[in-house]
Every structure is written in structure tokens, then in C-alpha cells.
Amino acid sequence: MREIKEVILHCTATPADRKLTVQEIRNWHVKGNGWADIGYHFVIHQDGTIERGRHIDKVGAHTWGQNYGSIGVAYCGGVVKKELKTKTKLESKDTMTKEQEQAFRDLVKFLEVCFGELKVRGHNDYNKDKDCPSFNMRDKFGDLVNR
């Protein structure tokens, strides 16, 4: 088992009402990006269901420079459609449901049983050019982040 020191939260950058599967995200990452597998270890659906992605023993492909000691988690959502006069634009927005929030908290607790206390961050904590996960982790998950 590899050494895990942190959990990094992402969003799928899809509208909150779009239903996704791990296989669909895997296809984006494998066929679209040329990666070996889905980049995330877990995906949290709108109803709070957690689906496994990349095997936890395998290094993820989710946060440049931070993949080796981390678990990548993505929640489905993170953007809303904004209608403009000439086109539709996707805009970052916290669309995380209460069920997704609770599932993330429960997943962190479970992972800490397995690996000990973990640092918890968002993708945007490592890449300031990214909105992902579409909110400030300290504002939403301060109790997990500030330990």
C-alpha cells in the first residue's frame, strides 16, 4: 500500500443536474487526455453515492505535483450554465449537495482510519488558475482543512 498524506477535492466541472458515471469520466481521461485510467480515486454523485475510480494503490492523475501522496476525490457538478446573448457559457459555482458534502466528510473519516490523519485540500489550493472545486475549502470544510 502506498503512503497517503492528503485528500484533494475536485469537481467534474459539469452542471449539477448532469448524471455521470465513473466510466464516462474514465473515457474523458483515457481517450481525451491519454492517461492510463481515470485520474480520481473516488467520485461522489449528487445523491451522495461514492463510486470508486482509479485503484487506491495506484498514483492518481488529478493535481500536478501532488499525486504521489494523495487521494483524488471529485464531486459531480461545479458549474452552472449562464445564458449569454450569443452563446451558453459554463460558470464555476458551488453546486455540492448536502449529500455530497456528507459523503465527502464520511470518506475522509474512512480514509483516516486507513491512513491516519490526512491533510485536506482543494485543487485550487495547488493551482491558482483553477476554480476547481468551485469554492474555497477553508470556508466550506474549515474543520477538516485547518487541523
N, C-alpha and C positions, 0 to 999 in steps of 0.2 A: 504494500500500500504506500502511495506517495505521501509526503508530508504536506499537510494543508494548514495554512496560516490565516486565510481570509476567504470571505464570500463577497463576490462582486455582483451587484444587481444591475440588470439591463431591462430595457423594454424591447418589444419586437418592432416598434415604430410602425404599427398598423392601427387603424381605427379600432376603438374599444369594442365595437359590435362585430368585428370580423373574427370568425371562428377559425382557428389554426390547429394544425396537428404538428407534432414533432417531425413527422415525415416530410411535411411541406417545408418546414424551416430547414431541415436537413438538405432537401433538394436545393434550396436557395444557396446554402453554404457550400455544398459539394459541387453542384453544377454551375452555379453562378460565380462562386469565389475560387473554386478549385481546391477546396480544403478536403481533408480526409474524412470528415464527419461533421455533424452539427457542432457549432462552436460552444454551445451551452451544455452544462451537465443536467440542468433541470429547467422545465418550462412550467409556468403557473398560468392556468387558464382562468377565465373570468369568474367561473363558479368556485375557484379555489382548488380545483383538482391539480395535483402536481404530476407531471409526466416526466419520466427520465429521458435524457438526451444522450450525450456522449457518456461513455462509461466513466465512473468517478476515478478509476485508476489511470485514466488517460489524461494527459495535459490538455486543457481546453484551448479554444481559439476565440477568445472573446474580448480581451483587453491587452493591447500591445504592451509588452514588457512586464506583465503581471500574471501571465497564465500558469507558470510553473508551480506556484504555491497556493493556487486559488481554485475555488469552485465558481463557475459562472452560472447565474440564475437569470432567466428572463421572464418577465410577465407579459402576457398578451395585451397589447394596447400601446398607449404612449403618445398617440397623435389624434387630432380631430381634423375633419375636412373643413376648410374655410373656402366659401364660395366667393370668388372674385368676378369682376365683370367679364373677363376673358377666359378664365380657367378656374379649376379647382386646385387648391394648394393644401398640403398637409402641414399642420402646425403642431409643435410639441405641446402636450398638455398632460397633466397628471390624470390618467384615467383608471388608476388602480382601484379596483373594487375593495370593499371591506373584506370580502372572502379572499382575495389575492393577498391583501395585507396580512391577514391572519395566517394564511398558508405560508407566506414568507417567514413570518416570525416563528411558526412551528418548525419549518425546515431548518432555520438557523439553530434552534434549540436541539433538533435531532443531530445536525452535523457537529454541534459542540459536544454531544455525548460521544460521538465517534472520534473527534479530533482535538478536544479541549477548546478553551476559549478562543474565538476567532475574531479577527478584525472584520468589520462590516463596512463596505463602501459601495458607491455607485460608480458606474462607468465614467461619468462626468468628473469624478474626483481625480481621475488619471488623465483625462483628455478634455481640456477646457473648451475645445472646439465642438464637443458633443453635448447635446442636451440630455441624452440617454442617462438615466431612466425617466427623464421629463419632470424631475423635481429635485429638490435639494435633500439629500439623505439625512442631514442633521435636523432638518425641520420635521421630516416625517418619521424617521426612525432614530431620533436622538438617543434614546435609551440603549440602542444597540451599537450605535456609532461611537458614542462618547465614553466607552469603557476602556 
